[in-house]
Amino acid sequence: MKGTAQVRISHITKFEKPTMQGTAWEDAKGATVMHVGRFGKLSLAQPSLLDNQRQTRLPD
């Protein structure tokens, strides 16, 4: 995505199973936005939000 440290990854999921009359199948198209971190590491969440020192703990 231009101007950000994010990429959009398009994907297709296909599922096929045998039936008595032949085969039943379905497919689903989608896209997932991923954050690009240091050295090109991909993550679903912004890397700075995953830093343990920046996260707050809820009291027990």
C-alpha positions as CSV (number, residue, x, y, z in Angstrom):
1,M,0.0,0.0,0.0
2,K,1.7,3.1,-1.2
3,G,3.0,5.4,1.5
4,T,2.7,2.9,4.3
5,A,4.7,-0.1,5.7
6,Q,1.8,-2.4,4.7
7,V,1.1,-4.9,1.8
8,R,-2.1,-6.4,0.7
9,I,-1.9,-10.1,-0.1
10,S,-4.6,-11.6,-2.3
11,H,-5.5,-15.2,-1.8
12,I,-7.9,-17.9,-2.9
13,T,-8.9,-20.8,-0.7
14,K,-10.3,-23.9,-2.4
15,F,-12.0,-26.8,-0.7
16,E,-13.0,-30.1,-2.4
17,K,-14.7,-33.2,-1.0
18,P,-16.0,-36.4,-2.6
19,T,-19.7,-37.1,-2.6
20,M,-21.8,-40.1,-3.7
21,Q,-22.6,-38.3,-7.0
22,G,-19.1,-36.9,-7.7
23,T,-17.3,-34.0,-6.0
24,A,-18.5,-30.9,-4.1
25,W,-16.2,-27.9,-4.1
26,E,-16.2,-24.3,-3.1
27,D,-13.7,-21.5,-3.2
28,A,-13.4,-18.1,-1.5
29,K,-11.4,-15.1,-2.6
30,G,-10.0,-12.6,-0.2
31,A,-7.2,-10.2,0.8
32,T,-5.3,-9.7,3.9
33,V,-3.4,-6.5,4.9
34,M,0.0,-7.3,6.5
35,H,2.5,-5.0,8.1
36,V,6.1,-5.1,7.0
37,G,8.7,-4.9,9.8
38,R,12.4,-4.8,9.9
39,F,14.2,-6.9,7.3
40,G,10.9,-7.6,5.5
41,K,9.3,-9.6,8.3
42,L,5.5,-9.8,7.8
43,S,3.0,-9.6,10.6
44,L,-0.8,-9.3,11.0
45,A,-0.3,-6.5,13.6
46,Q,1.9,-3.5,13.6
47,P,5.3,-4.7,15.0
48,S,5.5,-1.9,17.6
49,L,2.2,-2.9,19.1
50,L,3.6,-6.5,19.7
51,D,6.5,-5.2,21.8
52,N,6.2,-6.7,25.3
53,Q,7.6,-3.6,27.0
54,R,4.9,-1.4,25.4
55,Q,1.9,-3.6,26.3
56,T,0.0,-3.0,29.5
57,R,-1.0,-6.0,31.6
58,L,-4.5,-6.3,33.1
59,P,-4.6,-6.9,36.8
60,D,-5.7,-10.4,37.9
